[in-house]
Amino acid sequence: MKRLTVVLIVAAMLLVTTPAYAQTVSGAHGRPWWRLFIFIPVSVLVGAGVAVGRRIARDRGWFGR
């Protein structure tokens, strides 16, 4: 589950952001505050999904305890 979360985060970063080497001083137009509107809600949803998923898995006995 952790690997899937990491893969999703990396994929989102690659799709939404531009690489650091592609950004130039002359091309910078202010601060990228709009990214907060994407990454914060996505992070909250992923965290909530992981918490709910763990609770469901624990209740169904998938962890083998």
Summary of the structure (lengths in Angstrom):
residues: 65
radius of gyration: 17.1
end to end distance: 18.0
largest distance: 57.5
contacts: 110
relative contact order: 0.12
helix: 71%
strand: 0%
